[in-house]
Amino acid sequence: YWKLINKTPMSPELTLMRDAMLGAIHEDSEVSYADLTDMQLLALWTASSANGLTSELCGARTPQYVRDIKKVLSKPRLSPETCKRVFAAVHNLLVELSPGHRKLW
């Protein structure tokens, strides 16, 4: 599993994943995401926008996490097309990093 949080320093893999997610979201010119560039916020926003997902594990154990979740939930959902682009970008990155990940999807 991947712990999708921002850390300092951030691992190269998570930096690449965050950049891939932001790139996929950026293609949708209607979406404002300037305040959701942290890895955990991007992951929660994408998961909460995906069709067919009814819950996300977010581990809100501190007041800051709760504020972050409220911030994500106050944003409009990503379009189905944008969600597909984000998931495809993450998939392609994982396969590029380790071809064995191809069988996960």
Contacts in CASP RR format, 6 or more apart in sequence:
PFRMAT RR
TARGET T0000
AUTHOR 0000-0000-0000
METHOD contacts of the structure
MODEL  1
YWKLINKTPMSPELTLMRDAMLGAIHEDSEVSYADLTDMQLLALWTASSA
NGLTSELCGARTPQYVRDIKKVLSKPRLSPETCKRVFAAVHNLLVELSPG
HRKLW
2 13 0 8 1.000
2 14 0 8 1.000
2 17 0 8 1.000
4 14 0 8 1.000
4 17 0 8 1.000
4 39 0 8 1.000
4 40 0 8 1.000
4 42 0 8 1.000
4 43 0 8 1.000
5 38 0 8 1.000
5 39 0 8 1.000
5 40 0 8 1.000
6 14 0 8 1.000
6 18 0 8 1.000
6 38 0 8 1.000
6 39 0 8 1.000
6 40 0 8 1.000
7 14 0 8 1.000
10 18 0 8 1.000
10 39 0 8 1.000
13 97 0 8 1.000
14 39 0 8 1.000
16 93 0 8 1.000
16 97 0 8 1.000
17 39 0 8 1.000
17 90 0 8 1.000
17 93 0 8 1.000
18 37 0 8 1.000
18 39 0 8 1.000
18 42 0 8 1.000
20 89 0 8 1.000
20 90 0 8 1.000
20 92 0 8 1.000
20 93 0 8 1.000
21 42 0 8 1.000
21 43 0 8 1.000
21 46 0 8 1.000
21 86 0 8 1.000
21 89 0 8 1.000
21 90 0 8 1.000
22 33 0 8 1.000
22 37 0 8 1.000
22 42 0 8 1.000
23 89 0 8 1.000
24 82 0 8 1.000
24 85 0 8 1.000
24 86 0 8 1.000
24 88 0 8 1.000
24 89 0 8 1.000
25 31 0 8 1.000
25 33 0 8 1.000
25 42 0 8 1.000
25 78 0 8 1.000
25 82 0 8 1.000
25 85 0 8 1.000
25 86 0 8 1.000
26 33 0 8 1.000
27 82 0 8 1.000
27 85 0 8 1.000
28 78 0 8 1.000
28 79 0 8 1.000
28 81 0 8 1.000
28 82 0 8 1.000
28 85 0 8 1.000
30 79 0 8 1.000
31 76 0 8 1.000
31 78 0 8 1.000
31 82 0 8 1.000
32 75 0 8 1.000
33 42 0 8 1.000
33 45 0 8 1.000
33 75 0 8 1.000
35 71 0 8 1.000
36 42 0 8 1.000
36 45 0 8 1.000
36 71 0 8 1.000
36 72 0 8 1.000
36 75 0 8 1.000
38 68 0 8 1.000
40 58 0 8 1.000
40 68 0 8 1.000
41 68 0 8 1.000
41 71 0 8 1.000
41 72 0 8 1.000
44 56 0 8 1.000
44 58 0 8 1.000
44 68 0 8 1.000
44 69 0 8 1.000
44 72 0 8 1.000
45 72 0 8 1.000
45 75 0 8 1.000
45 78 0 8 1.000
46 78 0 8 1.000
46 83 0 8 1.000
46 86 0 8 1.000
46 87 0 8 1.000
47 53 0 8 1.000
47 56 0 8 1.000
48 56 0 8 1.000
48 72 0 8 1.000
48 73 0 8 1.000
48 77 0 8 1.000
49 77 0 8 1.000
49 78 0 8 1.000
49 79 0 8 1.000
49 82 0 8 1.000
49 83 0 8 1.000
50 83 0 8 1.000
50 87 0 8 1.000
51 80 0 8 1.000
51 83 0 8 1.000
58 65 0 8 1.000
58 69 0 8 1.000
59 65 0 8 1.000
60 66 0 8 1.000
60 68 0 8 1.000
60 69 0 8 1.000
78 86 0 8 1.000
91 101 0 8 1.000
91 104 0 8 1.000
91 105 0 8 1.000
94 101 0 8 1.000
94 104 0 8 1.000
95 101 0 8 1.000
95 102 0 8 1.000
END
